[in-house]
Structures are given as structure tokens and as C-alpha cells.
Amino acid sequence: MFSQLTQTWQILMVFLLITATYALSFRFLKIGNQLSMLLAAVAGGIISGYDLVDIGRHIVEGSFTFINIILIIYTATVFIYVQKASRGLDALVRDVIIHFHRRPKLLVVLLMFLIMLPPAFTGPGADGIFAFGAMVSSVLLRMGVPLVKISAFIAFGGTLGVFAPPVNIPAMIIASGINMPYVGFVIPLLIVTIPVSVFVALFLCAGHISGPIDAGHMLKALSSIPEKMKGVRVYLPLIVVIGLMLCSRAFPHFFPHLGVPLMFVIGTVVALIIAGKVNFLQISREAFADTFTINTILLVIGSLVQILSLTGVRGLFVLTAITVPNILLYAAIFVALPLFSGILTSFGAASVFGVPFMLALLGRDPIVATIGLSLIAVVGNMVPPTAVLGKPAAIVAEYKGDYSNIFKVSIIPL
């Protein structure tokens, strides 16, 4: 179709047509993000001259690119949901308030870590927002924090949870794209995550709190906890999962690497034993429904990336990223990753743009560079107009104002 053009311009035209197909499908056909990306992938293959059989084969192959990440997301979500159903998550909040109500600034930092906890294990930031958002909102409101800053606080918890170890999905995607094992990331991720999280929590809340707070007043906002969900039983499933992860890394010659999905399955079994009577079938169905959107996005992104590789578009991205001056490369990273994270999610942006950027940064420490790219990508989760984690946080906090107000108080931490 573009035989009169140079190869670079042919590939560029294919990319523009893929982008146009996605935009038109999403805007006018209103078939959703996933189907729009799938249609764009098919259109890209057809435009490049491949027959439907070849296109279908590459789409199926590509859909398995992130299958391990999909298994991690689902099994981790089941693990968190079982603990939520057993009231273990509620018990965590109560314990934090009881033990740290005399130190309110430390308390708000720990509340931030609580929101970050589910996505740190599952991947999607919405898990933390919906698991702890309402409880944290009620506590912060009684501490005197304005609702607009509470909404930002909850949104940051979900966003930083996406970045936090052990399961940083954008970093996993980038590492997978350059054939680098996801090993050695936990400590560097912690070194970045902890100070950033502490700064965000104190920046938003420290000016509104002072002195000890009334724990009894705080606990009235929370529901009661079953007697069996007290003490070490609350923490045992988390201890098991974290222990399995640490043992597989600390003693690789003696302790088998079970794989992260299986570790979460084992943790879920422990949580079920502790929880007693919970409807596991219903929980697993809810987890499947709640992770369906992000998992189908990962399936389709894998197919789209496969087609982009087949048509040469991905190679053009890589070549451009490698050859442009450093100042332009960093400017593109700073603009493209947050911008496209709002459209493709931070997972999709990490795959389509993060991998070429990482290939251009191979002269640097690959773990540090991957972590940096993943951190810039997750910023897009709070950037308008989509604000895929910012707007759900406002809903959970019951903030009725315009989202632009939340974004304004979030600019400096972002």
C-alpha cells in the first residue's frame, strides 16, 4: 500500500493507521479499550500485507506474553479477598490505630502503607483503594484532614502500591521485554518506595494533625472484628507469602523457586484455614470479575505488541530511542510514559513505550533504569483526563468536588 515510500515512512504510516484505528474505534464504535486495541492490531497486520491466518497466529501468540503476570494478579487478588472476607484487613487497620494513635504523623504514614499493601502484592492499584480506602478516609476525616486531600492520599496509596515491591507489574513487563529476569528488584524498589511514600503522606496530612488522637473515637468508625481474627493469626498469611519469597531468593540452592502464583495459592490456603467459614467459590468469582478488565488489557496488549513487532513499528521505536540525543530521550520519557499511561494504563504504556526506552538505556544499570521508568509510568494513574486511580479514590472518599482540585493538591508529590 505504501510501496512508493521509504521503509521508515512505511512503518510510520502503519503506526499512524494503527493509532487512528484505535482512536476511532474507542471514540465512535464505543467497543471498549481492549477490543479497540485488538481491532487496531488486526488493522495493522492487514495494512502491512499479512493475511488473516498469520495475523490470527501472532495475536494468539502475543496474548500469552504476560500470562505469568496475569496468574500473579489473579492469585494475589484471591489471596487478598480471602483476608478481606475473614475481616483480617479490618483487623490490620484496628491494630495500627490502637498501637500508634499517640503518634499521629507515624499513623498517617502507616495508613498509606496499608493502602499500598494489596496492590504491592496483586499489581492493580484499585485493590488497595477499594480494600482500605473507605476505612482510611473515615479515620483521616476524624483527624481533621480535608476531604480533597484524603482523596489524593488514597489515590497516591493505590498509585504507589503499583510501584511497590514485591510485585511491580510495569517493571516486570519492561524486564520481560528485554529478556531480563525479575530478580534483584525488591531492595532497590524499597529504597525508592519508602521515602516517597513517607513524603507524600506527610505532605498531604501533617499540616492538619497535631498531638495524640482519641483511639476510641477512631475505632467507632470501624466495624467490630471477630475474636478469632486477633493476634498473630491476622498476620500469618502475609508472613507465609513473604517468607516463601524471601527463602526462594536467600537460599536458591536449597529452597525451590515455587513461582509467585503458587506462593499466593499457598498463602490463600493458610488464610482459608484461619478464616474458617468463607465462601471461597464466591470469592474466586469476585476476584475473576474484578481482575477481568486488567487481565484482558494485558492479553490484548501482548497481541498488540506482537503485531507492532511484526510490522516493524516496535523496531522503529527502539531505533529512534537509541539514536536520539539524551535530552530528547529523557523529554520523551517524561512526557510519553505518563501521557500514554492514562490511555493504555501504566501496564500498557510500560509495554509499548517502556521497553523501547529501556533498550535505549541499556548503558545504565538495567535494574535502576527499569525502576525509574516504572515509577514515571505509574504517575499517569493520577493524570487527567482519565486518572484511572485518582477518580476511583474520589468515589471511595465520597468527594463530590471536581477532580481538578485533587490534582492541584497532588502536583508537588507527583
VENKAVEN-V503180 format. One record per run of one state. SS is the DSSP state (a for helix, b for strand, c for the rest). FROM is the first residue (numbers start at 1). LEN is the number of residues. Records with the same first field share a line. If there is no record, write none. Layout:
BEGIN
SS=FROM-LEN + FROM-LEN
END
This chain:
BEGIN
c=1-6 + 30-2 + 48-4 + 64-3 + 86-2 + 101-3 + 123-3 + 143-4 + 164-5 + 178-8 + 209-6 + 220-13 + 251-9 + 276-4 + 312-1 + 324-2 + 361-5 + 383-7 + 397-6 + 411-4
a=7-23 + 32-16 + 52-12 + 67-19 + 88-13 + 104-19 + 126-17 + 147-17 + 169-9 + 186-23 + 215-5 + 233-18 + 260-16 + 280-32 + 313-11 + 326-35 + 366-17 + 390-7 + 403-8
END
